[in-house]
Amino acid sequence: MAINCFRFFGYNTMKQALDLDMHEYRLLCEAQALKNVDLDYRIHELAYASNKASLRDKKGRLIYAKFTKLYDYERALDRLKKKQTKKKEMSPQLEAYKRFLAQKNKGGDGS
């Protein structure tokens, strides 16, 4: 979790990473995943625009007559949503971490 905070969210200290609760962390991860899909869309859009004239088959027809044949943005978003719904099922490690946080918030020592 902390590594992702440093790598993707611009966090600089462990305190910033540890102050996040799991809901906030998941929202940040979802936002980052959506940013990645948007960036992927822009990359494909640029590739399509720059190569549209030269991407032809042997008969001279355009290989990608429509941009959606090269990159389907809606499909990419749907794949991301499916992946996120699978991740919402809690792993045993996450369940243990949630129990630890609940005990910590109640004043326990976590052991």
C-alpha atoms as one frame of an Amber mdcrd trajectory, in Angstrom:
protein
   0.000   0.000   0.000   2.733   2.464   0.954   4.697   1.749  -2.209   1.675
   2.610  -4.357   1.177   5.825  -2.381   4.743   6.875  -3.099   4.726   5.664
  -6.693   1.352   6.863  -7.942  -0.152   9.393  -5.540   2.791  11.709  -4.904
   3.126  10.910  -1.213   6.534  11.635   0.328   6.346  10.339   3.894   5.204
   7.157   5.597   2.896   9.229   7.792   0.940  10.344   4.719   0.580   6.744
   3.542  -0.360   5.384   6.974  -2.955   8.121   7.567  -5.066   6.752   4.707
  -7.905   4.425   5.542  -8.735   1.594   3.137 -11.690   3.435   1.592  -9.534
   6.454   0.727  -6.801   4.180  -0.601  -9.241   2.309  -2.838 -10.617   5.589
  -4.200  -7.092   6.753  -5.015  -6.351   3.422  -6.714  -9.556   3.627  -8.758
  -8.755   7.197  -9.798  -5.245   6.148 -10.839  -6.606   3.223 -12.856  -9.011
   5.569 -14.658  -6.137   7.970 -15.358  -4.225   5.065 -16.894  -7.166   4.195
 -19.172  -7.419   7.844 -20.242  -3.693   7.994 -20.954  -3.907   4.765 -22.945
  -6.776   6.277 -24.947  -4.731   9.379 -25.748  -1.732   7.297 -26.817  -3.862
   5.221 -29.178  -5.640   8.314 -30.479  -2.292   9.908 -31.315  -1.032   6.720
 -32.979  -4.230   6.512 -35.019  -4.018  10.128 -36.141  -0.337   9.966 -37.036
  -0.556   6.696 -38.990  -4.032   6.886 -40.496  -2.786   7.704 -43.977  -0.168
   4.954 -44.100  -1.962   2.038 -42.414  -3.441   0.292 -45.429  -3.778  -3.324
 -46.445  -2.548  -4.805 -49.739  -5.689  -3.649 -51.549  -5.212  -0.065 -50.376
  -8.033  -0.032 -47.823  -7.554   1.523 -44.407  -6.719  -1.086 -41.780  -8.359
   0.973 -39.038 -11.166   2.827 -40.777 -12.557   3.830 -37.393 -10.654   4.692
 -34.254 -12.732   2.261 -32.185 -11.243  -0.631 -34.167  -7.827   0.356 -32.847
  -8.898   1.195 -29.293 -12.314   0.739 -27.701 -12.464   3.133 -24.761 -15.773
   1.802 -23.445 -14.446  -1.763 -23.516 -11.346  -0.687 -21.609 -13.533   0.950
 -18.947 -15.712  -2.173 -18.734 -12.616  -4.385 -18.266 -11.420  -2.062 -15.506
 -14.801  -2.220 -13.743 -14.812  -6.031 -13.912 -11.299  -6.161 -12.511 -12.278
  -3.826  -9.660 -15.352  -5.847  -8.714 -13.160  -8.960  -8.442 -10.756  -7.052
  -6.178 -13.577  -5.978  -3.848 -13.693  -9.503  -2.478 -11.500  -9.210   0.588
  -8.314 -11.202   0.856  -7.412 -12.810   4.204  -4.557 -10.311   4.602  -6.933
  -7.384   4.113  -9.401  -8.828   6.604  -6.599  -9.215   9.157  -5.476  -5.632
   8.493  -9.022  -4.347   9.009  -9.278  -6.230  12.314  -5.928  -4.773  13.358
  -7.079  -1.224  12.549 -10.362  -1.721  14.379  -8.518  -2.977  17.453  -6.008
  -0.117  17.190  -8.822   2.433  17.039 -10.416   0.903  20.135  -7.161   1.443
  22.025  -5.718  -2.047  21.778  -2.083  -2.692  20.995  -2.808  -4.872  17.908
  -1.236  -8.072  19.283
